[in-house]
């Protein structure tokens, strides 16, 4: 009596059919995951886009900085929210049709700076660093690696429509160079 240890043809066919069924079911699963995770792959268009901040008439011509919230639509992966605050800026008029814009975030650790009207400068309360009205570092012993981050103001919209539009973006804290997030 010889014993055959090789699997029968029907066992091999069953194994092959099970493998084929598993492979066939894997394709729709991967396609579904691709659709589900697609928004995470897409880059956000939030950084560096033009955002309307205020009308020029809302900014007095005395040259004193004023803080304004940046309010716009926010799109994150699967969500869309209309008119939400995404940050803040300081604006100051430097001429009839010229405006300077600075981020409210300190370049050292990201704390919010405040404008001190009595001293005509900005102060970071987290590490007592002082910045001039032009955004430059006033104290040489400041831990801040750079001055306040200036933001681009759309000069054409300012002259033609008398509205203040800025290219709003956030920058990495703690770095000597201005690197957008």
C-alpha positions as CSV (number, residue, x, y, z in Angstrom):
1,X,0.0,0.0,0.0
2,X,1.6,3.2,-1.1
3,X,0.6,6.4,0.5
4,X,0.4,9.5,-1.6
5,X,1.2,12.7,0.4
6,X,0.5,15.1,-2.5
7,X,-2.7,17.1,-2.3
8,X,-5.5,16.1,-4.5
9,X,-6.5,18.1,-7.5
10,X,-9.6,19.4,-5.8
11,X,-7.6,20.7,-2.8
12,X,-5.3,22.6,-5.2
13,X,-8.3,24.0,-7.1
14,X,-9.9,25.2,-3.8
15,X,-6.7,26.8,-2.7
16,X,-6.3,28.6,-6.0
17,X,-10.0,29.7,-6.0
18,X,-9.7,31.1,-2.5
19,X,-6.5,33.0,-3.4
20,X,-8.2,34.4,-6.6
21,X,-11.2,35.5,-4.6
22,X,-9.0,37.3,-2.0
23,X,-7.1,39.0,-4.7
24,X,-10.3,40.1,-6.5
25,X,-11.7,41.6,-3.3
26,X,-8.5,43.5,-2.7
27,X,-8.9,45.8,-5.7
28,X,-12.2,47.4,-4.7
29,X,-10.9,47.8,-1.1
30,X,-7.8,49.6,-2.3
31,X,-9.8,51.8,-4.7
32,X,-12.2,52.7,-1.8
33,X,-9.3,53.6,0.5
34,X,-7.8,55.8,-2.3
35,X,-11.0,57.8,-2.6
36,X,-11.4,58.1,1.2
37,X,-7.8,59.3,1.7
38,X,-7.6,61.5,-1.4
39,X,-8.3,64.8,0.5
40,X,-5.3,64.2,2.7
41,X,-3.0,64.0,-0.3
42,X,-4.2,67.3,-1.8
43,X,-2.4,70.4,-0.9
44,X,-4.3,73.1,0.9
45,X,-4.6,76.4,-1.0
46,X,-4.8,78.3,2.3
47,X,-1.1,79.4,2.5
48,X,-0.3,82.5,0.6
49,X,-3.7,83.4,-0.8
50,X,-5.1,86.9,-0.9
51,X,-7.5,87.7,1.8
52,X,-9.6,90.8,2.3
53,X,-8.9,92.4,5.7
54,X,-10.7,95.7,5.7
55,X,-11.5,98.8,3.7
56,X,-8.8,101.5,3.6
57,X,-11.2,103.9,5.4
58,X,-11.1,101.5,8.5
59,X,-7.4,102.3,9.0
60,X,-6.7,105.8,10.3
61,X,-3.9,107.7,8.6
62,X,-2.1,108.4,11.9
63,X,0.5,105.6,11.3
64,X,-0.5,103.7,14.5
65,X,-0.8,100.0,13.9
66,X,-4.2,98.4,14.4
67,X,-4.9,94.7,14.9
68,X,-7.4,93.0,12.5
69,X,-8.6,89.4,12.5
70,X,-8.1,87.5,9.3
71,X,-11.5,86.0,8.4
72,X,-12.0,83.7,5.4
73,X,-13.3,80.4,4.3
74,X,-11.3,77.4,5.6
75,X,-11.0,74.2,3.7
76,X,-9.3,71.3,5.5
77,X,-9.4,67.8,3.9
78,X,-13.1,67.0,4.1
79,X,-14.4,70.1,5.8
80,X,-15.4,73.5,4.5
81,X,-16.3,76.3,6.9
82,X,-17.3,79.8,5.8
83,X,-16.1,83.0,7.4
84,X,-13.9,81.7,10.3
85,X,-11.0,83.5,11.9
86,X,-7.7,81.9,10.9
87,X,-5.3,84.5,12.3
88,X,-4.6,88.2,12.9
89,X,-2.4,90.9,11.5
90,X,-1.3,94.4,12.4
91,X,-1.9,97.0,9.7
92,X,-0.6,100.5,9.6
93,X,-0.9,103.2,7.0
94,X,2.4,104.5,5.8
95,X,1.0,106.8,3.0
96,X,-2.2,107.7,1.3
97,X,-2.3,104.4,-0.6
98,X,0.4,102.4,1.2
99,X,-0.1,100.0,4.1
100,X,2.3,97.8,6.0
101,X,1.2,94.4,7.4
102,X,2.8,92.2,10.0
103,X,1.8,88.9,11.4
104,X,0.8,89.0,15.1
105,X,2.9,85.9,15.8
106,X,6.4,86.3,17.3
107,X,9.1,84.7,15.2
108,X,10.7,83.2,18.3
109,X,8.0,80.9,19.7
110,X,4.8,82.0,18.0
111,X,3.3,84.0,20.9
112,X,1.0,86.9,20.0
113,X,2.8,90.2,20.1
114,X,1.0,93.3,21.3
115,X,1.4,96.9,20.1
116,X,2.3,99.3,22.9
117,X,1.1,102.7,21.9
118,X,3.0,104.5,24.7
119,X,6.4,103.1,23.5
120,X,5.5,102.9,19.7
121,X,6.7,99.3,19.5
122,X,5.6,95.7,19.7
123,X,6.2,93.5,22.7
124,X,6.2,89.7,22.9
125,X,5.0,88.9,26.4
126,X,6.5,85.4,26.3
127,X,10.1,86.5,26.3
128,X,9.9,90.4,26.6
129,X,11.3,90.9,23.1
130,X,10.7,94.3,21.6
131,X,10.2,95.1,17.9
132,X,10.2,98.5,16.3
133,X,7.1,99.9,14.5
134,X,8.8,98.7,11.3
135,X,9.0,95.1,12.7
136,X,12.7,95.1,13.3
137,X,14.3,93.7,16.5
138,X,14.9,96.6,19.0
139,X,16.8,94.6,21.7
140,X,20.0,93.0,20.5
141,X,19.7,90.4,23.3
142,X,16.3,89.3,22.0
143,X,15.9,85.5,21.5
144,X,13.9,86.2,18.4
145,X,15.8,84.9,15.3
146,X,14.3,87.6,13.0
147,X,12.0,90.7,13.0
148,X,8.3,90.5,12.7
149,X,7.1,88.7,9.6
150,X,5.9,91.3,7.0
151,X,3.0,90.2,4.8
152,X,2.5,91.3,1.2
153,X,-0.2,93.9,0.7
154,X,-1.9,94.0,-2.7
155,X,-1.1,97.5,-3.8
156,X,-3.4,97.4,-6.9
157,X,-6.5,96.6,-4.9
158,X,-5.5,99.2,-2.4
159,X,-5.3,102.0,-5.1
160,X,-8.2,100.9,-7.3
161,X,-10.8,99.5,-4.8
162,X,-9.5,101.1,-1.6
163,X,-9.6,97.8,0.1
164,X,-6.8,96.1,2.1
165,X,-6.0,92.7,0.7
166,X,-3.0,90.8,2.0
167,X,-1.3,87.5,1.1
168,X,-1.8,85.8,4.4
169,X,0.4,83.0,5.5
170,X,2.1,81.7,8.6
171,X,5.8,81.1,9.1
172,X,7.9,78.7,11.1
173,X,8.9,80.0,14.5
174,X,12.4,79.7,15.8
175,X,14.2,79.9,12.4
176,X,16.4,82.8,11.2
177,X,14.9,82.6,7.7
178,X,11.2,83.2,6.9
179,X,9.9,79.8,5.9
180,X,6.2,79.5,5.1
181,X,4.2,76.7,6.8
